[in-house]
């Protein structure tokens, strides 16, 4: 009853005519990775668009750690009154609840509002690594007999699981080295600690990296010379979407208000320009479409993790 009353109060706050009342309670968008991450960039642009559209302040809060689960759990525990939202990539929402032994929440504990972006993963390496093709990578990894490391942004992230899937499919032994953020992996690459990372294309050009292959059904226009995994004989496809969520139980009227604002935000020139700068395609899905995608991906990742014994591997 208390939770229901809080939800109604939140709905009244957001939907009532008093702009002054709304201004007293800024909405917090929790970003579960650090400043400069793809969802951080998206959140800060979206917050400005939401503020203009809805007439109330929005603030972005970075709550990092545990592959994005600390920030996600914070939103799950928040009152479902529309005052706390989450802008998250795929991993903390659909992967970690199955991968971690105690993530502290389930996918269903978050209510999808809208999808905002989607970017296929690419295998990338420094230009001075000596690797020019996937065949080069395979040969070097086999020669190292499992000792050659690849980086990821944390156990159970798509940057990790995509490499697990490829190394198993190609029967190429490699060693997993997790880091806290893409920036940490890039620094390790620059220092020679690791030579390979599977991640979104946003990290490639700013860090003068090269792409060996893409986890996409078709070649990417920005990397036309990089083959797909399917071309290399492996039916593997991985991408990282980003989307907006609220705690489960948030009133439908509040969710609908944010859904409409999100649709306008992703169409804005500011959002599209910002995403172009980090080479992240804008892909919008409404709440119903996004909820279906989230459910499919959660089941896909659960099956992959359980059948591959990956949960016990870490």
Secondary structure, DSSP 8 states (H G I E B T S, - for coil): -HHHHHHHHHHHHHHSS-HHHHHTS-EEEEESS-TTSHHHHHHHHHHHHHHHHHSS-EEEEE---GGGHHHHHHHHHS-SSSSEEEEEEHIIIIIHHHHSTT-SS-GGGEEEEEEEEEEEEEEEEEGGGS--SHHHHHHHHHHHTT--EEEESSTTSHHHHHHHHHHHHHT---EEEE-SSHHHHHHHHHTTS---EEEEGGGTGGGTEEEEEESSSS--GGGTTSEETTTTT-----EEEEEEEEETT--HHHHHHHHHHHHHHHHSHHHHHHHHHTT--EEEE-HHHHHHHHHHHHHHHHHHHHHHTHHHH-
